[in-house]
């Protein structure tokens, strides 16, 4: 965990024999109706793609966040993914893990057409 520009960012990696195979990054991205929202990004080394590693590293880390935040008194948080419309693999993962009804948007950083997936997670205790 680090705090670039004063905003929390949590990075997780799947490591095999000392080498990162997949990673996910959750960065605090404001609030939705008062509830913290973390934007997620994920990547898998090319040689290990299509083996479920991205799904695994995102699902495990959301579960860890649910438990850890719950132990510290949080009740819920949102996870958001903004994915370019042409990124088929990432859209498939975001649809499966976050929402089957994404919002069509224009990505404010790239100016490209994108889909915004958002899901509310309840914290465990």
C-alpha positions, 0 to 999 in steps of 0.5 A: 500500500502507498499513497501517491498524491495523498490518495491510498493505492493498494497493489497486489501481485501473483508471484511465481518463482520470484516473478510477477505473473499478474497484478491488480491495483486498487486506487481510491477514486472518490466516493459514490453516495458517501461510500469509498470507491476504488478503481481497479486495474489489472494486468497479466504477463503475456505468456500467462494470459487466458489461465484465469490469473487476472480473475484470481488476483482481482477476486482474492484481493476484493475478498481481502479488502472486504475482510480487512476493511470490515475488521477496521469498521468499514461497512461497504465500498465500491469497485469500479473498472473503466475499460476501453470498448475494444479490450475484449478480455478486460471487458469479459472479466469486468462484466463477470466480476463487477457488472453485466450492465456497464455504463458507456462513457468516454474515458477522460484520460484517453478520450476513447470510448469505454465501459464503466463497471461498478459494484458495491461490496459489503465488508465482512467482519 
